[in-house]
Structures are given as structure tokens and as C-alpha cells.
Amino acid sequence: MATLKQIRGRIRAAKNIQQITKAMKLVAAARLKKATDRVIEARPYSEKMRELMASISSAGDLPSHPLMEKRPQNRICLILITSDRGLAGSYNGALIRKASDFIKEQTAEVRLLTVGKKGTQFFSKRGFDVAHSLQVPSAGARLQDAIEVAKVSRDLFESGNVDGIYVCYSKFYSAIRQTPQIVQLLPIEPPKAKPGESASASVNYSFEPDPAGLLSTLLPRYFLTLVWQALLEGTASEFGARMTAMTSATDNAGKMIQKLTLTANRERQAAITKEILEVVGGAEALKS
């Protein structure tokens, strides 16, 4: 049975933890608002790029481009987007499990390009081939981070070191819902039209400049857009998961404080009652 002094010490520790988790919750909530705005603002551009690619692909045969070169996938690269810090609930664990399952299913050799310390530490300690690792600021991914990831992965693909590029990230839906998913980035394949979209195969296009020049400008931009969108989704998912986890931790700390306070009051009352009984017993002994 814990003593009253020990219970009071646990109450102080729980209050200190509650203050920390509450502060982290407020910081995550503020950052989540900014990250959500960035995701919502970037999605229309990403969607228009997808529609443009689908429209151009319907124009007929297009000239070849290194980013569209299909070859047997003997070696592939997986871009894993996790966070640099923990205390984000199941965010990192779900992504690492998703990536691990994907690697186990592959017959090809898998190289990793990790964004965030958590993914780097997990796979590097287990002997996986981490071709490149990148840390992101605590405020979230920046455009220059997406440019670096896109450049490194493009170099791996165009040099023939890998035959395919995939990305594992968490799709952001809300603060309490983030879904890990894996998407192929390279080689770039023309997006399929969504149900209900009208086909544009009958449209004739006049290219200016020539199709090869257009693809050399459009495809790298499209690839960068996919990487940037994945980083934005991951950042928003991280802050949403951290805010939810810290909210739960703060509430649990409050419940623990209430329970420990009740226990401490009972112990204090029991000690007072015992002292009273001892005094009364001593008085009765003197009378007799």
C-alpha cells in the first residue's frame, strides 16, 4: 500500500505530465490548422495536374521520356514519410507496418529513401538499404524538402539504379483519421479518368512547343507535385495524430489526478481517524 507521501508525489508527477501534454496539444493544434490549409490549397493544383496529364495522354502516341520508361522492376525504391518525433499516437507505427508489409510482398530488391527520423531509425537498425535520409523541421515539410526528395529519387530512376519509385505516406482526412497508403510515382503512367468524367479521345491537340519539349517540362513538374502533395499530407496527418494523442493523454492525466486525489484524501482521513482512536484509547486507559 502506497503511503500518503508517495501518493502526493504521484499527483505532482501527473500534474507535470498534464501540463506538458496540454502544451503539446496546443502547439499541434496550431500547426494542424496551418498544415490543413496547405493541404487544402495544394489539392486543386494537384488535381488539375492529374487532369492535364489524363487529357494529354488521350491525344495519341506521345514521345518517349525517361520518367515514363517502363522496364522490369528488379530493384525499386520506396520513399517512406514519417516524423522526426514521437508522441503522435499510432502515426509512425502504422506507416512502418505498411512499409514493412509492402517490402515483404516484393520479389524485387527494395531500397529506402526515408523522410523523418522514425522511419530511418527503424529500418537502418534492421539492416535495410537506406539510400538517402532526410530530416524535416518540427513545423513541417518545406518545398525544398520535396525538391530534394524528387531530385534524389529521379537520379536513382534515370541512372537505372532502381526500376520503380513508390511512396508510403499517410493520407489526411481529419484530425482523427489518417490512412497509410502506397502509391507508385515512377515510371509515370497516364492517370485514368475517374468515373463520370467525359472521355476526350476525340479532341485534336496542336502542341506548341513540340510534344517532346512539353513533356520534358511537364513530367518533372508533375512528379514534383506528387512528392510535394505526399509530404503535405504526411505533415497534416502527423499534427492531427499528435493533437489527438495529446488530447487523450491530457484527459487521462486528469482522470489519474482525480483518482489519486481521492485515494490521498482517504489515506489522510484514515490517518486522522487512527490518531483520534489512539487519543480516545489513551484517555480511556487513564480513566481505568
N, C-alpha and C positions, 0 to 999 in steps of 0.2 A: 504494500500500500504506500503510495507516494505521500510524503509529508507536505504540510501546508507551504513550506518554503519552496519545495520542488514544484508544486502546482503553480505558485505565483511566478516562478522562473519560466515555466512553460507558457504562461499567459503573456509575459513580456516578450518572449521569443515569437509567439504567434502574432502579437500586435506589430512587431517589427517587420515580420514577413508580410503581413497585410498591407502595411504602408508601401513596401517595395512593389508588391504585385499591383496595387492600385495605381501607383505612379507609372508602372509599365503599361497598364491598361490604358491610361490616358494618353500616353505617348503613342501607343499603337493605334488608338482611335483617331488621333490627329493625322498620323501618317496614312492610315487607311483611307481617309477622305481624299487626300491628295492622290494616292495611288489609284483609287477608284475613278477619279476624274480623268486621270491619264489614260486608263484602260478604255473608258467610255469614249474619250475623244479620239483614240487611235483606232478603234474598231471600224468606224466608217471608212477610213483610208485603206485599211487592210482589206475590207470587203470590196471596195472599188477596184483595188489592185487585182483581187481574185476575179472579179467580173471582167476586167480588161483582159486578163490572161485567157479566160474562157472565150471571150469574144474573138481575140486574135487567133486562137488555136482553131477556130471554126473557119478561118479564111482559106484553109487548104494546107498544103505542104509548106513547112517553114524550113529555112536553112538550119543546118546543124549548129550547135553551140556547146561548149564544154560543160556547162551546167545542166544540159539536157542529155548528155551522153549516158546511155544505158549499157551496162556490162555486168557479167556475172558477179554477184556480191560475195566474194571470198573474204573480204575484210570490210567491216563497217565501223562507223564512228557514232557514238551515242553522246549527245550533249545533255548532261544532267544538270538541271537548275534546282538547287536547294538554297538554304540560307546560311549565313555565316554564324548565326547564334541560335541557341536552342530556346527553350521555354515557349514553343509555338505549338503545343499540343501534338497531334499526330502528323503535322505537315511534312516534316522531313522523313519520318518513318514510312509514311505512305509512298512518298516518291522513291525512296531507296528500295522498298519492296517491289514497286512497279518496275524499276530498272533491273533489279536482280532477276525477276521473273522473265523479263524480256531477254536478258543475256543467256539465261538457262535454255530458252527456247531456240536460240540461234545455233546453226551449224557453222556459221562463219566466225572468223576471229573478230572480236569486239574491242575497239579502243575507246577510251572515255575522254571526253572534254567536259570538265566539271566547272560549274559556276556555283560558288559557295563552299565554305569550309566543311560543312557536314558531309556532303557527298564525297569530297576529296579525302577526308579522313577515313571514312568507312571503307572505300574501295582500295585506297592505297595501302591500308594496313592488311588487306586480304590478298595482296599481290596482283591486283588488276593493272592493266596497262593504261595509265593516265597520261595521255599525250600532252595535255595542257590543262592548267587550272587557273581559275580567276576568282578573286575576291571582290565582292560588291560592297559599297558603302552601306552603313546602317540605315540611311534614308531611302535606299532602294537603288535599283539598277539605273544606269545612265545610258545615253545614246552611244557614248564612246565605248561602253562595255559591249553593247550589241555589235558595234563596228569591229571590235577586236575578236569577238567570238565568230562573227561571219567571216572575217579575213582568215583566221586560223583554219576553220573548217573548210573554206573554199580551197585553200592551199593544199590541204590534205586530199581533197577530192580531185582537184585538177592535176595534181602531181601523180595520181594513181596509187597513193599510199592506202587509200580506202576507196571502196566502190559504192558507198552509200552513206548518207548523213541522216541521222534521226535525232529528234529532240524529245526529252522527257520533262514535262513541266506540269504545273497544276493549273487547270482551267478555273478561273474565278467566276463564281456565280453570286455569292453573297458572303457575309462575314462568317456564316456557319456552314457554308457549303463550298468546298473546293475539291475538284475531281482530278486526280493524276491521269495523264494520258500521254501517249507516244505518237508522234507524227513524223512522217518521212519528209525531209527537206530537199535532199538531193539524191538522185537526179530529179530536176524539176519536171513534173508531169502536168499537162494542161488540166486545170480544175474541171471537175464535172459539173454540169449545170444542176442546180437544185430543182426539186420537184416544183412544177408550176412556172418555172422560168421558160420563156419562149426561146426556141432554137433560132440561131442566127446564121445557119449554114448557107442560106441563100443570099447573104449580103456580100457584095463585092467590095474589096478594100483596095485602096490606092496608097501605097506606102511612100512616105517622104520623111526621112531618108529611106534608103533601101531596107528590106527586111532584116538583113544581117546587121546593119548598123542599129536598127531599132532594138533587136534582141540583145545586142551587146550592152545597151544602156538599160533596157527594161528588166532583163533577168537578174542581174546583180542587185538592182533596187528591190525587186520582188523578193529575192532571197533575204536581203537585209530586213525587209518589212516583216517577214515571217519570224526571224530571230528576235527582232525588237518586240513584236507582239507577245512572243512567248515569255520574254523577260518581264514585260509589264504585267502579264497575267500572273506570273510567279511572285512578283513583288506584292501585288494586291492580295494574293492568296496567303502569303506569309503574314502580312499585317492583320488580315482578317482572322487567321488561325491564332495568332498571338493574342489579339484582343479577346477572343472568345476564351482562350485558355486562362488568361489573367483574370477575366471576369469570374470564371468558375473558381479559380484559386482564391480570389478575394472573398467570395461568398463562403467558401469552405473554411477559410481562416476565421471569418466572423462567427460561423457556427461553432468552431472549435473553441473560440474565446468564450462564448456563452456557456458552453458545456463545462469548460474548465472553471469559469467563474462560479457556476452553480456548485461544482464539486468543492471549490475552495470555501465557499460560504458554509457548506455542510460540515466540512472539516473544522472550520473556525467555531461554528455553533456547538459541534461535538466536544471540542476542547474546552469551551466555556462551561458547557453542562458538566463535564467531568470535574472541572475546578470547583464548581458550585457544590457538587455532590461530595467532593473531598472536604470542603469547608463545613458543610452541614454534618457530615460524618464525624469530623473532628469535634464540632460543638456538642453533638450527641454523646460522644465519648467522654467529654469533660463533665457533662451533667451526671453521667452514671458513675 
